[in-house]
Amino acid sequence: MGTNYYAKMNKCETCGRFDQAHLGKLIINKSATFITNLNKTALEDYIDKSEEIKDEYGKIISKPDMLKIINNVKLEIVEWFGFY
């Protein structure tokens, strides 16, 4: 069990539509692991360029807090997410 994180980007000022990128999933068991299909540089770029970051429950996460998460846990990069 874990928590998914999403970045909201490219919001249209006219209609309000936006792109949403799945940043990854934080799993906390014996150790904390952030599972993503992005390398660390790409992940940091998505966080920096995002307009808003939310978890799957709708809680807004600040950019500094999201960076703390990815910098303080094991980062596991996978080619395909599948089902977690």
Buried (B, 14 or more C-beta within 10 A) or exposed (E): EBBBBBBBBEEEEEEEEEEEBBBBBBBEEEEEBBBBBBEEEEBBEBBEEBEBBBBEEEEEBEBEEBBEBBEEBEBEBEEEEEEE
